[in-house]
């Protein structure tokens, strides 16, 4: 309960924004963007229900239709969350948790698989596509895709829906969901999946994908969540240290407070393009789910903090599939007594066309850290360290 005379929490209205930047390295190599994003609100700008979905196609020879798979994934996620939002709003805590852990993954995977089947019916795999897989990865890879054509569409997925007094978060594979408190404090609310090591990830194209989702329901009337940030891994990989990436949450929230959602929508494509060009070189896609009104400055602290100790269903022990091989450079600094040798690699993927970049009313401080050309690139699982 709030003390008498204290400011009340803001009404449960949410706004959405998002953008996708074609990876700088993909542009240089003539490769497409394989990220995808979809957002939804019932009104023109904000509503009690709002949804954001972001997907990241694997790329690589055997996942040659993953840009299409990512597009199918975000549409399937928006439709599934729209359907479930009324039940999520009306349910008690146990029912909300069940919807998040069972209904959301099941519906998304079923809708994605059906979308892939429809696409295959209209455009079956061609001999030329299968020959390209064999040339790049061998006969076994060709046979695997021919036996299971869904492999060609593989993608990871991030989704968030605000409905009434709660927000539902869902993640399959790599990427990041950040929760930002009204004071800018930023954290990752979902538990880590220890199977995501190096280039390994869970995926929509795997058997049993519904069991690999990580989900959480947040009571937004009690937890001080002002902003949710959904980002493909190309964004975090543009930073030398994780602390720099987490700073993005507070930067974006400050810009929302000072300039409004329209300014953020306008500036976001440019920020993401700069991050890719000066960082990972990968496609970078970000979706935002923000409170339409900030948590009042005079309001008491909510009963729940951003510690995220709410239990979530752990991922099953099934072994993850290796992420697709991608055009990449790995940089490793080798110090020897007599000489210094260099080897370099960067990991890249592809996706849907980026939103058109527009004005830049205010730079977001710390939105990326420019890459040092003399710095070794860390493996994908570890953010780059400051020099």
C-alpha positions in Angstrom: 0.0 0.0 0.0 1.2 3.5 -0.7 1.3 6.0 2.2 -1.4 8.6 2.3 -0.7 11.5 0.0 2.1 9.7 -1.8 2.2 9.7 -5.6 0.6 6.7 -7.1 2.3 4.4 -9.6 1.7 5.3 -13.2 -1.3 3.8 -15.1 -0.5 0.5 -16.9 -0.1 2.0 -20.4 2.8 1.0 -22.6 4.5 2.3 -25.8 6.6 0.4 -28.3 9.5 1.2 -30.5 12.1 -0.7 -32.5 14.6 -0.7 -35.3 16.9 -3.0 -37.2 20.3 -2.1 -38.6 21.9 -4.1 -41.4 25.3 -5.3 -40.1 28.2 -3.3 -41.4 30.1 -6.5 -42.3 27.1 -8.0 -44.1 26.8 -4.8 -46.2 30.5 -5.1 -47.2 30.1 -8.7 -48.1 26.7 -8.4 -49.9 24.8 -10.4 -47.4 21.3 -9.6 -46.3 20.1 -8.6 -42.8 18.6 -11.7 -41.1 17.1 -10.1 -38.0 13.4 -9.3 -37.8 11.2 -7.2 -35.5 7.5 -6.8 -35.0 5.6 -4.6 -32.5 1.9 -4.2 -31.7 -0.3 -1.9 -29.6 -4.1 -1.6 -29.9 -4.0 2.2 -30.3 -2.0 4.6 -32.3 0.8 5.1 -29.7 0.1 3.3 -26.4 -2.2 0.9 -24.7 -2.8 -1.3 -21.7 -1.5 -4.2 -23.9 1.7 -3.9 -26.0 3.9 -6.5 -27.6 7.4 -6.6 -29.0 9.1 -9.5 -30.7 12.7 -9.7 -32.1 14.2 -12.7 -33.9 17.7 -13.4 -35.2 18.2 -15.8 -38.2 21.2 -18.0 -37.8 22.8 -17.5 -41.2 25.3 -20.0 -42.5 25.0 -22.6 -45.3 22.4 -24.9 -43.8 20.2 -22.1 -42.5 19.9 -20.4 -45.9 16.3 -19.3 -45.3 16.8 -18.0 -41.8 15.8 -14.4 -42.7 12.4 -15.8 -43.7 12.4 -17.9 -40.5 13.0 -14.8 -38.4 10.2 -12.9 -40.1 7.8 -15.9 -39.5 9.0 -16.0 -35.8 8.1 -12.4 -34.9 4.7 -12.6 -36.6 3.9 -15.9 -34.8 5.0 -14.4 -31.5 2.9 -11.2 -31.8 -0.2 -13.3 -32.7 0.3 -15.8 -29.9 0.8 -13.0 -27.3 -2.2 -11.1 -28.6 -4.3 -14.2 -28.2 -3.1 -14.9 -24.7 -3.0 -11.3 -23.4 -6.6 -11.3 -22.1 -6.0 -14.5 -20.1 -2.7 -13.1 -18.9 -4.4 -9.9 -17.7 -7.2 -11.7 -15.9 -5.2 -14.6 -14.4 -3.8 -14.9 -10.9 0.0 -15.4 -10.4 0.0 -19.3 -10.8 -2.1 -19.0 -13.9 0.1 -16.3 -15.4 3.2 -18.5 -14.7 1.5 -21.5 -16.4 0.6 -19.4 -19.4 4.2 -18.2 -19.7 5.9 -21.5 -19.2 3.5 -23.7 -21.2 1.1 -21.9 -23.5 3.4 -19.2 -24.9 6.2 -21.5 -26.1 3.8 -24.1 -27.4 1.7 -21.6 -29.4 4.8 -19.8 -30.8 6.5 -23.0 -31.9 3.3 -24.4 -33.4 2.6 -21.2 -35.3 6.2 -20.9 -36.5 6.3 -24.5 -37.7 3.0 -24.0 -39.6 4.4 -20.8 -41.2 7.5 -22.6 -42.3 5.4 -25.5 -43.7 3.3 -23.0 -45.7 6.4 -21.3 -47.1 7.9 -24.7 -48.1 4.6 -25.7 -49.8 4.8 -22.5 -51.9 8.6 -22.6 -52.4 10.1 -26.1 -51.9 13.8 -26.5 -51.3 15.6 -26.4 -54.6 18.5 -28.6 -55.9 20.6 -25.5 -56.2 20.1 -24.7 -52.5 20.9 -28.2 -51.4 24.0 -28.3 -53.6 25.2 -25.0 -51.9 24.8 -26.6 -48.5 26.8 -29.6 -49.6 29.6 -27.4 -51.1 29.9 -25.4 -47.9 29.4 -28.0 -45.1 29.5 -31.5 -46.7 27.2 -34.3 -47.7 25.9 -34.9 -44.2 24.7 -31.3 -43.9 22.8 -31.6 -47.2 21.2 -34.8 -46.0 20.2 -33.2 -42.7 18.5 -30.3 -44.4 16.7 -32.5 -46.9 15.4 -34.7 -44.1 14.4 -31.7 -41.9 13.8 -28.6 -44.1 12.9 -26.5 -41.0 16.7 -26.3 -40.4 16.9 -23.9 -43.3 14.7 -21.4 -41.4 16.5 -21.5 -38.0 16.2 -18.5 -35.7 16.4 -17.4 -32.1 13.6 -15.3 -30.5 12.9 -12.7 -27.9 9.4 -11.6 -26.9 7.7 -9.3 -24.4 4.1 -8.5 -23.7 2.6 -6.0 -21.2 -1.0 -6.8 -20.3 -2.7 -5.0 -17.4 -0.5 -5.1 -14.4 2.1 -7.6 -15.6 4.7 -8.1 -18.3 5.5 -11.5 -19.8 9.1 -12.2 -21.0 10.1 -15.1 -23.3 13.4 -16.0 -24.8 14.7 -18.8 -27.0 18.4 -18.8 -27.7 20.9 -16.0 -27.4 20.3 -12.2 -27.4 19.3 -10.1 -24.4 16.2 -8.9 -22.5 17.0 -6.0 -20.2 14.7 -4.6 -17.5 15.3 -0.9 -16.6 14.1 0.6 -13.3 12.9 4.2 -13.1 16.3 5.3 -11.8 18.1 3.7 -14.8 19.3 0.6 -13.0 19.4 -2.2 -15.6 19.4 -5.9 -15.2 18.7 -9.2 -17.0 15.6 -10.6 -15.4 15.7 -14.0 -17.2 17.9 -16.8 -15.9 21.0 -17.6 -18.0 21.0 -20.7 -20.2 24.4 -22.3 -19.5 24.2 -24.2 -22.8 24.7 -21.0 -24.8 28.5 -21.2 -25.1 30.5 -19.7 -27.9 28.5 -20.2 -31.1 26.1 -22.7 -29.7 22.4 -21.7 -29.2 19.0 -23.2 -28.9 16.7 -22.5 -31.8 13.2 -22.7 -33.2 14.4 -25.2 -35.8 15.3 -27.8 -33.1 13.0 -30.7 -32.1 11.5 -29.8 -28.7 12.1 -26.1 -29.1 9.1 -25.2 -26.8 11.0 -26.8 -23.9 14.0 -24.6 -24.5 12.2 -21.3 -23.8 13.1 -19.2 -20.7 10.1 -17.3 -19.4 9.1 -14.9 -16.6 6.1 -12.9 -15.5 6.8 -9.6 -13.8 4.1 -7.9 -11.7 4.6 -4.3 -13.1 2.3 -2.8 -10.4 4.9 -3.9 -7.8 8.2 -4.2 -9.6 9.7 -0.9 -10.7 10.0 -1.6 -14.4 10.0 1.5 -16.6 11.5 0.0 -19.8 12.1 -3.4 -21.3 14.9 -3.7 -24.0 15.0 -6.6 -26.4 18.2 -6.9 -28.4 19.8 -9.4 -30.7 23.3 -10.4 -29.8 24.9 -8.2 -32.3 24.3 -5.3 -29.9 25.9 -6.8 -26.8 28.8 -8.0 -28.9 29.6 -4.4 -29.9 30.8 -3.7 -26.3 34.2 -4.4 -24.7 32.5 -5.0 -21.3 29.1 -6.1 -20.2 28.8 -3.0 -18.0 28.9 -0.8 -21.1 26.1 -2.7 -22.7 23.9 -2.5 -19.6 24.4 1.3 -19.6 22.3 1.3 -22.7 19.2 0.7 -20.6 19.6 3.9 -18.6 20.6 5.9 -21.6 17.5 5.0 -23.5 15.3 5.6 -20.5 16.8 9.0 -20.0 16.1 9.8 -23.6 12.5 8.6 -23.3 12.0 10.9 -20.2 13.7 13.9 -21.9 12.6 13.6 -25.5 9.7 11.2 -25.7 9.0 8.0 -27.6 8.8 9.7 -31.0 12.4 11.0 -30.7 13.6 7.6 -29.7 11.9 5.9 -32.7 13.6 8.5 -35.0 17.1 8.2 -33.5 17.2 4.4 -32.8 18.2 3.3 -36.4 21.2 5.5 -36.4 22.3 4.4 -33.0 22.2 0.8 -34.0 23.9 1.3 -37.3 26.8 3.1 -35.4 27.0 0.3 -32.9 27.4 -2.3 -35.7 29.9 -0.2 -37.7 32.0 0.5 -34.7 31.5 -2.8 -32.9 30.4 -6.3 -33.9 29.7 -5.7 -37.6 26.7 -8.0 -37.1 23.0 -7.1 -37.7 21.7 -5.2 -34.7 18.0 -5.1 -33.8 16.4 -3.6 -30.7 12.7 -3.5 -29.5 11.5 -1.3 -26.7 8.5 -1.7 -24.4 8.2 1.4 -22.3 5.8 2.8 -19.7 3.8 5.6 -21.3 4.2 7.6 -18.1 7.4 7.4 -15.9 7.2 6.2 -12.4 6.4 9.3 -10.4 9.4 10.9 -8.6 7.4 11.2 -5.4 6.1 7.6 -5.4 7.3 5.2 -2.7 9.6 2.4 -3.7 7.6 -0.6 -4.8 7.5 -3.7 -2.7 9.4 -5.7 -5.3 12.9 -4.7 -6.4 14.8 -5.7 -9.5 16.4 -8.7 -7.9 14.4 -11.1 -10.1 14.2 -13.9 -7.6 10.9 -15.2 -9.0 11.4 -18.8 -10.0 11.4 -19.7 -13.7 11.1 -23.1 -15.3 14.7 -24.3 -16.0 15.6 -25.4 -19.5 15.6 -29.1 -20.1 18.9 -30.9 -20.4 18.7 -31.6 -24.1 21.9 -30.8 -25.9 21.7 -27.6 -27.9 22.3 -27.6 -31.7 25.4 -25.8 -32.9 24.6 -22.4 -34.4 25.1 -22.1 -38.1 28.5 -21.5 -39.4 28.8 -17.9 -40.4 31.2 -15.6 -42.2 33.5 -14.7 -39.3 36.8 -13.4 -38.2 38.3 -14.3 -34.7 41.0 -11.9 -33.4 43.3 -13.4 -30.8 46.5 -11.6 -29.5 49.4 -14.0 -29.2 52.3 -12.7 -27.2 55.6 -14.6 -27.7 59.1 -13.8 -26.6 60.3 -13.0 -30.1 57.2 -12.0 -32.1 53.6 -11.0 -32.1 51.1 -12.9 -34.4 47.5 -11.9 -35.1 44.5 -13.9 -36.1 41.0 -12.4 -36.4 37.4 -13.4 -36.7 34.1 -11.7 -36.3 30.8 -13.5 -36.0 28.0 -12.2 -38.3 24.4 -13.0 -39.2 21.7 -11.6 -41.5 18.0 -10.3 -41.4 15.1 -8.1 -42.7 15.6 -4.6 -44.1 16.4 -1.9 -41.5 14.1 0.9 -40.6 15.1 4.1 -42.4 17.5 6.1 -40.3 16.3 9.7 -39.5 17.4 12.5 -37.3 19.5 12.2 -34.2 18.1 14.7 -31.7 20.3 13.6 -28.8 23.1 11.0 -28.8 22.6 8.2 -26.3 25.7 8.2 -24.1 27.4 4.8 -23.9 25.1 3.3 -26.5 28.2 1.6 -27.9 31.9 1.6 -27.4 33.9 2.1 -30.7 36.1 -0.8 -31.5 39.8 -0.5 -31.0 41.4 -1.9 -34.2 44.3 -3.1 -32.1 42.1 -5.0 -29.6 41.6 -8.7 -29.8 38.0 -9.8 -30.4 36.7 -12.0 -27.6 34.7 -15.1 -28.3 31.0 -14.5 -28.8 30.1 -15.7 -25.3 32.3 -13.0 -23.6 31.9 -9.2 -24.2 35.0 -7.4 -25.2 37.0 -5.8 -22.4 37.9 -2.1 -22.2 41.4 -1.2 -23.2 
